[in-house]
């Protein structure tokens, strides 16, 4: 969706906010590494791997769930118009970062911990792009009369679910930053706890907010009328709970090791 013309050139608020989200997440990752005194991975390699993989994964997931929206090759590439599925990007991001850490001989649990607040911050900014692009919108409501779609009839308002999620993710980012400080200020660290907390809390929130989403929720529904995102959220909650339990049960003694080895 073209949001305006500046100096005879169109600009896309969705795309601009995506770049802002990327840069903000990168800044926060670097800031957390520095303040916690941890070794810094190569930021160029890490950021490019994370950015490219998440975009590709999010777009592929959208194409799989909504094939009816694509009629040409150009449509597949038009991400400036929206059409990214977070869970697809998350899965591709996890796989690419695991491979990145293996190649660079880094602790993947530690890298994921440091990336968790950045992911929450970037996602929060990205949801504002959804708000301006009028995607991921909520169901009609009478209790929150601040948001409506351009084609909605007069007097009809919707839940600004994009804004709800953005606010939640900012709060989650703050929680994760505090958790990082607590975990990495000690020589014996529950590495992976921040990652598990991020995934678990987001899965719970996403499962709940799906009930007031009104956009097309994907290609299938279960007998319980759950959306694909809710099914993924349940699976993610189970996996993240297991990760939290593992991090607590098997803390890592970092005395005598480097940050890359922990």
RAMOMO-V960867 format. One line per field, one symbol per residue. phi: phi as a letter, one per 40 degrees, with the letter a starting at -180 (. if undefined). burial: 1 if it has 24 or more other C-alpha atoms within 12 Angstrom, else 0. A space follows every 50 residues. Layout:
phi=???
burial=???
This chain:
phi=.ccibbfgbcbbcdccccccccccccccccccccccgccccccccccccc cccccccccccccccbcccbbacccccccccggbbdcccccccccccccd ccccfbccccccdccdcccccccccccccccccfbfcccdabcacbaacd cccdgcbbcccccdcccdccccdccccccddccccbcbbcchcccccdcc ccccccdccdcbcbcdchcabcccgccdcccccccccccccccccccccb cbcccgbccccc
burial=00000000000111111100111111011101100101111010011011 10111111111110110000000001011111111111111111011101 10000111111111111111111111111111111111110000001110 00000011111111110111011111101110110000111111111111 11111110110111111100000001111111110110011011001000 110000001001
